[in-house]
Amino acid sequence: MRLSPIISFYVARHFVLAFVFTLLGIIGVTLLFDSIELLRRLTSKADVGLSVVLEMAVLKMPQMMTTVLPFAVMLGAMIAFWRLTRTHELVVIRAVGVSAWQFLAPVLLVVFLFGLFNLFAINPLAASMYREYERMEDSLQMRMDNPLTFSSGGLWMREATGDGGQAVIHALDVHQREGRLFMRQVSVLAMGKGGGFASRYEAASGAIHDRVLTLADVWVLKAGEPSRHVAEIHQPTALSLSKIQEKFSSPASLSFWDLPGFIRFFESAGFSAHRHLLHWHSLLASPLLLCAMVCVAAVFSLNPNIRKGGLLFRVISGVAVGFSFYFFTRITYALGLSNTLPVFLAAWSPVAVTLLMSLAVLLHQEDG
């Protein structure tokens, strides 16, 4: 029997309402705890008010939403299915010959379309907001590492100097070879402890090796002194090739659309874009992961006979299985980051395992 459009819309509407309220609830709790954590980290900043904390929490919220989205889908589906079971509507729908697959079809379609919308529209917005959040972290000196940015405009680096000031380094073009970072058209702007201008170097080329910054063909500009030309300058730096590669723009701050170009540009400079490639594949797999979580919810909630009881056990079991799949995803992701697993396997195997196992159980419940 073919499921009627009216029933499909009715089932989908129940799921959408349950999903939206579940997602808003989880986001609210996450926002609260994130605000508390930011307040704790900013207790030493006397000039930072509550408005700054709330602004940072809101900027980080879309990225956090991406993390909790699979759980919201699973819990929303379980709530919708249980509600239909409790009111005996699911019993009536199944009694007229509707299979579990026909019943799940509208929900899976809605989830898959939302997954695509999240990938193509929400993700770029979340990445843009997360970049602003990281910029605020850097301005408030909440991160202890060296902020780095790598884009089509070249490489930007910032580090603390020995006198309590900061130095900003910009290179128009970079590439690494034999453990050295080679740069072209290098600018170094040094600022004093109070943030005022101290000196500036304009070099035709430069290199970083063994924590030493070497500049060649340099023009030196210092406050109150005439500019002068120097053949070569060597100065110590806290930067190293491994640190630069490790601390480049986080994958979360790059949108789905920007990641392929960034990966190509990153690799053309001789660096490994393994972390960003894994993140891109994980984003590609996310719509199917959401569908898999609907199937997991169906395993623990598509039980028309509510007289059997065991509702609490099913709730706990469903949540436990959801968290188990989440930890499995984190483990495979960590193995992918360490190059123990290939990128494709690390990103797609959790989705495949979750989907196939839940489908197998549903087949057993439906036809077994």
N, C-alpha and C positions, 0 to 999 in steps of 0.2 A: 504493500500500500504506500502511496506517495503522501508525504506529510503536507497538509494544506498550508498555504501562506499565512492564514490567520493564526493557526497554532504555532507556526514557526516564529511569527512576530511576537506572539504572546510569551513564548519561552525565552526568546532573545531579550524582550523587555524586562522580564523578571531577572535575568542574569545581569543586564546592564545596570539596573537599579542597585542590586546587591553589590556588584563590583565597584560602582562609584562610591557608595557609602563606605565600603570596606577600605578602599584606597584612601579616601579622605581621612578615615580614622587612623590608618597606619601612618600617613604623612603627618597628621597632627601630633601623634606621639613622637615620631622621629624628629619633627621640628622642635618640640619641647626639649627633648634630651640633647639635641644638637646645640640649642641655645644655651642650655646649662653648661655644656662642655666648653663652649666658646667663652662664656662668662668666667669659667674657671681658668682658662688659658690667658684671659686678658685682665685678670685681677691686678697684675703689676702695672698695667697701663692706666694711670690715673686720669688721663685726658680722653679716654675712650668711653663714650656713653652707651646707654642701652640701645639707642637707635642704630649705632654701628653694629652691635652684636646681632640685632634682629635683621639688619640688612644683609650681613654675611650669612646668616642662617637661611634667609630666603634665597639668596644667590646659590647656595649649595643644595637647596631642596630638590630642584629638578633632577640633579645627578643622583641624589639619594632615592628619588622615586623610581629611577631605572633599576636600582638594586632590589627594591621591595616589590616591584611590579609582578613578578611570577607568584609571590605569596598572595598578593591581593587578588590575582586572577583565580588561584586555587580556592581561597577562602570564599570569594564571591560566588564561584560556581557551586561550592558545597552548600552555602546558605540558600541559593536559588533552588537547587535540587531538593533540599530538605523541606523548603517551604512548599513546593509543589507536592512532595510526598505527604506532608502532614495534612494538607487540605484535600488529599485523595485525587487531585487533578492528574497526577502522574499515573495513578491506577487506571483512571478512565482513558487517558491517552494510550497507555499500553494495552488496554483491553480491546481497543478497536484495531489492533494489529500493527501498531507503530513500534518498530524495533528501537533498541538503544542507539543505534547508529543514526537513524532518522531523527531521533529526539536530540542528539548531540550536534547534528549538522548545523543548525542555525547558530548555536553558541560558538562552535568552532569557527564558523565564518566570521562572526563578529570579532572574536578574539584575534584571528589572523589579520583582518583588516585594521584593527587597532594596533597590532604589532607593526604593520607596515607604516601606519601613520606615526607611531612613536619613532620608528627608524628614520623616516624621511623628513619629518617636521619637528617633533619634540626634541629629538637628539641634537640637532644643530642649535636649538635654543638653549638646551641644557649645557652644551659645550661652551657656548658663548658666555653664559652666566657663570659657569665654573671657572673660566679664564679670569673673569672679573673678581671672583672670590679669591683665586690665587694671587692676583695683583694686590688685593687688599691685605692678604696674608703677608706678602713681601713688604708692603709699605709699613705694616705694623710690626715687622721683624718677628713674625710668629714662626717662620721656618728658618732653621739654622743652616740649611744648605745654600749653595750658591745659585741664585736664580738664573736660569738660562732660557733663551728663546731662540728657536731656529725656524726661519721662514724664508720666503723667496727674497726678502730683503737682507739675508745674510744671518750671521750669528751675533747674538747679543749676550754678554756675560757681565756679571757683577760680583765683586768680592770686597771683603773688608780689608783695609790697609792697616799697617802696623801702628799708625798714629791715631787710630780711631775713626778715620774717614772711610771713604768708599771709592772704588775705581770701577768705571764702566768701560767695557771693551767691546768694540764693534768691528767685525770683519765682513767685508762684502762677499768673499768667497772662501770656503774652507775645504780641506780634504786631509785625510789622515793616511800616513804611510810609515811602516816600520816603527810603530810606537810613537810617532811624532804627529802633532797637529800643525799643518801648514796653513797659513792665512794670507790673504791678499787684500790690499787697501784697508789697513788696520788703523783704527782710531782708539786712543786710550784717554779717557777723561777722568782725572783724579780730583776728588773733592775732599776738603778738610773736615775736621771733626764737627764743625758747625754747619756743614753742608755747602760752604762757599767754594768757589773755584780755586784750585791749587795749581794744576798744570794740565797740559794737553800734549799728546804725542800723535803726530800724523806720519804713519810709516807706509812705505810701498809694499812691504811684506813682513811677515812675522811667523814665529813658530813657538809652540809650547812643548817642552820635553823636560822630564825630571824636575818638575815644579819650577821651571825657569822660563820666563817669557823673554824671547829674543826678538827685537825689532831691528829691521834693516832699512837704510835710506830714510832716516827719521828727521822730521822737523819738530823741534821742541819749543813749546810756547808756555811761558810761566808768567804769573801775575807780576807786573812791574818790571819785567825784563824783556829785551828785544828777542825776537825769534832767532833761533840758530839751527843749523843743519848738522846732524851727527850721522856718521856712517853706520854705527851699530850700537844698540843699547841692550844690556842684560839686566833683568830685575827679577827678584823672587816672586812667586805666585803660589797661592793655595790651590790653584786649578791643576788638574791632571787629565790626561786623555780618558782614563777610566771614569773619573768623576763627571767629566763633560758628557760622555756617552750615557751615563746612568741618569743624569739629572736633566736631560732634555725635556721638552714639553711633554707633560703627562698625557697618555692616550685619552683620558677623560676630558681634557680641555680641547680636543679636536673633534669636529663633527664627522659624521659618517661620510659626507661628501668631500671633506678636506683630507681625510686619512690617505686615500690612494696617492694623491699628489705629494703629500708629506713623505710617505714611504719611499716614493721614487726619488725625491730630492735628497732625502736622508741617505739612501743607499748610494746615490751618485757621489756623495762626499766620502764614501768609504766606510760609513758606519753601519751597524747592524740595526735594522728596523723590526727585529723579531717581536718585540713587545707590542708595537703598534699594529703589526700584521695580525697577531693573535687577537688583539682587541677588535680589529675590523671584522675578522671571521666570527667572533662572539656576537657582534652586533648583527651580522647577517643571519645568524642562527636564532636570534631572539624571538621572531614571530613564531617559529616552530616550537620553541621552548614554551611559549605561552599556551599553545595548543596542547602540548604534552601535559601541562599542569591542569588543564580542563579534564583530560582523560584520567589523571590521578584523582581529581575530585570526584569524577563519576564512579570510580571504583568503590569509594567509601560512602557514596550518598545515593546512588541509583538502586535503592532497595524499597520497592513498593510496599512490602509487608512490614509496617512499622510496629506491629504487635510483637515481633521477635525481640524488640528492645535493643539494648546495647548501643544506644545513641552516643553516650559519653565515650565508650570504647572506640567507636568509629571516628568521633571527632579527634580524640587523642592520636589514634593510629594514622589518620589522614595528615595531621600536622607533623607527626613524627616522620612519616615518609617524605613529606615535602621538605623538611629540614635535612633529611638524609640525602635527597637528591641535590640540595643546595651545597652541602659539604662535598659531595662527589664532584660537583661542578668546580668548586674551589680547588680541590685536590688536583684534578686534571688540568686546571688553568695554571696552577703552580708548577706542575710537571712540564707544561708547555713552555712556561717562562724559562725554566732551567734547561730547555732543549732535550729533556728526557723523552718527551713525546713530540711527534711532528705537529705543526701548527694546526693542520686540518683535523687531525684526530683529537687534539686537546680541546678544540672549540666545538666540534660537532658530536663527539662521542657521548657527552652527557645528555644531549637532546635526543640522540638515537636510542640510548638505553632507556631513558625515561618514557619515551613514546612507545617503544616496542614492548616494554614490560607492562605498562598500563593497558595497552591494546590486547595483550595476551590474556590478562586477567579479565578484561571486559568480554572477550570472546568466550572465556570459560563460564562467566556468569550468564551470558546471554544464550549461548548455544550448548554449553557443556553439561 
